[in-house]
Amino acid sequence: MPTLRKLNFTPSTFLYPLLLVFIIWLFYWLELRFHINFKPYGIQPHTLTGLRGILFSPLIHGSLSHLLSNTIPLFVLSMALFYFYKDISWQILIIGGFLTGILTWLLGRPGTTHIGASGIIYLMTSFLIFKGIWSKNYRLIALALIVIFLYGSLVWGMFPQKKNISWEGHLSGFLSGFILALVYRGYQIEYHENQVIDQRPPTPREIEFLRHFDEDGNFVPASEWRRRAREKENYDSTLPASISYIYKEEEE
C-alpha cells in the first residue's frame, strides 16, 4: 500500500535545512578558528581510513567559495525535501548520504580526497526530479521541473573536467538519488488546505437568504424556490383552488 501524507508547512520545513547549512559553516569556522585541517577526513577511495570520509566529507569544504557554492542549493533543495517528503526526508539524507559515500569510495580515483556537500546536493536533485516525474502528482511534477530549471546544469558536473572537482562524488550522489526514487516510488502525498468550518447554526435571516441559491450556488428568485418547495411537498398545482369566505356581522 502506498504511503499517503498531507502537505503541511511546519517549522521543521525551514529549521532543518537551516541546521544543515549551519553545520557546514560551523565546521569551516572551526577549521579557520583553531587551525584544524579536516581535509584528511574526506573520502579517500580504496583505503580503509578513507571510509571515515563517508561520515565527515559532506561537512568539509576546501575554501570559502566552495562553501558558498554549496550553501544555497543545500538550503533550497533540503527545504523542498522536508516539505514535500517530510516523513522520509531524513531517510533520504542518511541512507542516500551513506550510499553516495560508498559509491564515491568505489568509483573515486586512487590517491584523491573527496570533500564537500555537493554529493548530497546531487542526491537531492536526482531524487526530487525522478520521484516527482514518476509520482504522476502534478505538484511533484511541477517541483521536478523547477529543480531541472534551477539545477539542471549540474548534469555537467558528473563528467570528468577539472582535476580538483569530484565528478565521482557528483555522479555517486545522482545515482543514489535515482535509486532512492525507485525504492520510494510508492510514497505519495495528499494535498489539503486548512479549512475553518463554521459549526454555528444559521440564523433565520441566513436561512432566508440561502433559499435564494441552489446547491450549485446559482441565484433562484423567490417565486422559483417557493415553487420548488411546493414540488418537494408533493403539492399538486393542477387541483382547482377553493376560496372560503367568512362573513362577520358589523358591530353597531
C-alpha positions as CSV (number, residue, x, y, z in Angstrom):
1,M,0.0,0.0,0.0
2,P,1.4,3.4,-0.9
3,T,2.1,5.8,2.0
4,L,-0.1,8.9,2.0
5,R,0.8,12.2,3.7
6,K,-0.9,15.5,3.6
7,L,1.2,18.5,2.8
8,N,1.6,20.9,5.7
9,F,4.2,23.6,6.3
10,T,5.8,23.2,9.7
11,P,8.7,25.0,11.4
12,S,10.9,22.0,10.7
13,T,10.5,22.6,6.9
14,F,12.6,25.7,7.4
15,L,14.6,24.9,10.6
16,Y,16.2,21.6,9.4
17,P,17.6,23.0,6.2
18,L,18.9,25.9,8.2
19,L,20.5,23.5,10.6
20,L,22.3,21.7,7.8
21,V,23.7,24.9,6.5
22,F,24.7,25.9,10.0
23,I,26.7,22.7,10.5
24,I,28.8,23.0,7.4
25,W,29.5,26.6,8.2
26,L,30.4,25.6,11.8
27,F,32.9,23.1,10.6
28,Y,34.5,25.6,8.3
29,W,34.7,28.2,11.1
30,L,36.3,25.6,13.5
31,E,38.9,24.8,10.8
32,L,39.8,28.5,10.5
33,R,39.5,29.5,14.1
34,F,41.5,26.6,15.6
35,H,43.7,25.9,12.6
36,I,42.4,22.4,12.2
37,N,42.9,20.6,8.9
38,F,39.8,18.5,8.4
39,K,40.6,17.6,4.8
40,P,42.3,14.2,5.5
41,Y,38.9,13.2,6.9
42,G,37.4,13.2,3.4
43,I,36.7,10.2,1.3
44,Q,39.9,8.5,0.2
45,P,39.0,5.9,-2.4
46,H,40.1,2.3,-1.9
47,T,41.6,2.9,1.6
48,L,40.3,1.7,4.9
49,T,41.0,5.1,6.6
50,G,39.2,6.8,3.7
51,L,36.0,5.1,4.7
52,R,35.6,7.6,7.6
53,G,35.0,10.2,4.9
54,I,31.6,8.7,4.3
55,L,30.5,10.4,7.5
56,F,32.7,13.5,7.5
57,S,33.2,14.5,3.9
58,P,29.9,16.4,3.4
59,L,30.8,18.7,6.3
60,I,34.3,19.7,5.0
61,H,34.9,22.3,2.4
62,G,38.2,23.4,0.8
63,S,37.6,27.1,0.5
64,L,35.1,29.9,1.2
65,S,33.9,29.8,-2.5
66,H,33.4,26.1,-2.3
67,L,31.3,26.5,0.8
68,L,29.3,29.4,-0.7
69,S,28.6,27.4,-3.9
70,N,27.0,24.6,-1.8
71,T,25.1,26.7,0.7
72,I,22.2,28.0,-1.3
73,P,21.5,24.7,-3.2
74,L,21.7,22.7,0.0
75,F,19.2,25.0,1.7
76,V,16.7,25.2,-1.2
77,L,16.7,21.6,-2.1
78,S,16.6,20.3,1.5
79,M,13.7,22.7,2.2
80,A,11.8,21.2,-0.8
81,L,12.7,17.7,0.5
82,F,11.4,18.4,4.1
83,Y,8.2,20.0,2.8
84,F,7.1,17.5,0.1
85,Y,8.7,14.4,1.6
86,K,8.7,15.1,5.3
87,D,8.1,11.6,6.5
88,I,11.1,10.1,4.6
89,S,13.4,13.2,4.3
90,W,15.9,12.0,6.9
91,Q,15.9,8.6,5.4
92,I,16.8,10.1,2.1
93,L,19.5,12.2,3.6
94,I,21.0,9.5,5.8
95,I,20.7,6.4,3.5
96,G,21.4,8.5,0.4
97,G,24.4,10.1,2.1
98,F,25.8,6.7,3.1
99,L,25.2,5.3,-0.4
100,T,26.8,8.3,-2.0
101,G,29.9,7.9,0.1
102,I,30.2,4.2,-0.6
103,L,29.9,4.8,-4.4
104,T,32.4,7.7,-4.2
105,W,34.9,5.4,-2.3
106,L,34.4,2.7,-5.0
107,L,34.5,5.0,-8.1
108,G,37.0,7.6,-7.0
109,R,40.5,7.8,-8.3
110,P,43.2,6.4,-6.1
111,G,45.3,9.0,-4.2
112,T,42.5,11.6,-4.2
113,T,40.4,13.0,-1.3
114,H,36.8,13.9,-1.8
115,I,35.1,16.6,0.4
116,G,32.1,18.9,0.3
117,A,28.3,18.7,0.4
118,S,28.0,18.6,-3.4
119,G,27.3,14.8,-3.4
120,I,24.3,15.4,-1.1
121,I,23.1,18.2,-3.4
122,Y,23.3,15.9,-6.4
123,L,21.5,13.2,-4.3
124,M,18.5,15.6,-3.5
125,T,18.4,16.9,-7.1
126,S,18.2,13.5,-8.6
127,F,15.6,12.3,-6.0
128,L,13.3,15.3,-6.4
129,I,13.5,15.0,-10.2
130,F,12.9,11.3,-10.7
131,K,10.5,10.9,-7.7
132,G,8.4,13.9,-9.0
133,I,8.2,12.6,-12.5
134,W,7.3,9.1,-11.5
135,S,4.7,10.2,-8.9
136,K,2.2,11.4,-11.5
137,N,1.2,14.1,-9.0
138,Y,1.1,17.5,-10.7
139,R,2.6,19.3,-7.7
140,L,5.6,16.9,-7.5
141,I,6.0,17.1,-11.3
142,A,6.0,20.9,-11.1
143,L,8.6,20.6,-8.4
144,A,10.7,18.3,-10.5
145,L,10.5,20.8,-13.4
146,I,11.6,23.7,-11.1
147,V,14.6,21.7,-9.9
148,I,15.5,20.9,-13.5
149,F,15.2,24.6,-14.4
150,L,17.3,25.7,-11.4
151,Y,19.9,23.0,-11.2
152,G,19.7,21.1,-14.5
153,S,23.2,22.4,-15.4
154,L,24.6,20.2,-12.6
155,V,24.5,17.3,-15.0
156,W,27.8,18.5,-16.5
157,G,29.4,18.1,-13.1
158,M,29.1,14.3,-13.4
159,F,31.7,14.1,-16.1
160,P,35.5,14.4,-15.8
161,Q,36.5,18.1,-16.0
162,K,38.9,19.8,-13.7
163,K,41.2,17.7,-11.5
164,N,40.1,19.4,-8.3
165,I,36.4,18.7,-9.0
166,S,35.0,15.5,-7.6
167,W,32.9,14.3,-10.5
168,E,32.8,10.9,-8.9
169,G,31.1,12.3,-5.9
170,H,28.6,14.1,-8.1
171,L,27.8,11.0,-10.1
172,S,27.6,8.9,-7.0
173,G,25.0,11.4,-5.5
174,F,23.0,11.4,-8.7
175,L,22.9,7.6,-8.8
176,S,22.0,7.4,-5.2
177,G,19.0,9.8,-5.7
178,F,17.9,7.7,-8.7
179,I,18.0,4.5,-6.6
180,L,16.1,6.0,-3.7
181,A,13.5,7.4,-6.1
182,L,12.9,3.8,-7.2
183,V,12.8,2.5,-3.7
184,Y,10.3,5.1,-2.5
185,R,8.3,5.1,-5.7
186,G,5.1,4.1,-3.8
187,Y,5.3,7.1,-1.4
188,Q,2.6,9.6,-2.2
189,I,1.3,12.8,-0.9
190,E,-2.3,14.1,-0.4
191,Y,-2.7,17.8,-0.7
192,H,-5.1,19.6,1.6
193,E,-5.7,23.1,2.7
194,N,-6.5,24.2,6.2
195,Q,-10.2,24.9,6.3
196,V,-12.2,26.6,9.0
197,I,-15.7,25.1,9.3
198,D,-18.4,27.3,10.9
199,Q,-20.4,24.9,13.1
200,R,-22.7,27.7,14.3
201,P,-26.4,27.0,13.3
202,P,-27.6,29.5,10.7
203,T,-30.0,32.3,11.8
204,P,-33.5,32.6,10.4
205,R,-32.3,35.6,8.3
206,E,-29.4,33.5,6.9
207,I,-31.7,30.6,6.1
208,E,-34.0,33.0,4.2
209,F,-31.0,34.4,2.3
210,L,-29.7,30.9,1.4
211,R,-33.0,29.9,0.0
212,H,-32.3,32.2,-2.9
213,F,-29.4,29.9,-4.1
214,D,-29.5,26.3,-5.3
215,E,-27.0,23.6,-4.4
216,D,-24.7,24.8,-7.2
217,G,-24.6,28.4,-5.9
218,N,-26.9,29.8,-8.6
219,F,-29.4,32.5,-7.7
220,V,-33.0,31.5,-7.6
221,P,-35.9,34.0,-7.4
222,A,-38.3,33.8,-4.5
223,S,-41.1,32.6,-6.8
224,E,-38.9,29.8,-8.1
225,W,-37.8,28.4,-4.8
226,R,-41.3,28.6,-3.5
227,R,-42.4,26.5,-6.5
228,R,-39.7,24.0,-5.8
229,A,-40.7,23.8,-2.2
230,R,-44.2,23.0,-3.2
231,E,-43.0,20.3,-5.5
232,K,-41.0,18.7,-2.7
233,E,-44.1,18.6,-0.6
234,N,-45.9,16.8,-3.5
235,Y,-48.2,19.8,-4.0
236,D,-50.5,19.2,-7.0
237,S,-50.9,22.6,-8.7
238,T,-53.5,21.1,-11.1
239,L,-56.2,20.8,-8.5
240,P,-58.8,23.6,-8.6
241,A,-58.3,26.2,-6.0
242,S,-61.0,26.7,-3.4
243,I,-61.9,30.0,-1.8
244,S,-63.7,30.3,1.5
245,Y,-65.5,33.4,2.6
246,I,-66.2,34.2,6.2
247,Y,-68.9,36.8,6.9
248,K,-68.8,38.7,10.1
249,E,-71.5,41.0,11.2
250,E,-70.6,44.6,11.5
251,E,-70.9,45.8,15.0
252,E,-73.1,48.8,15.6
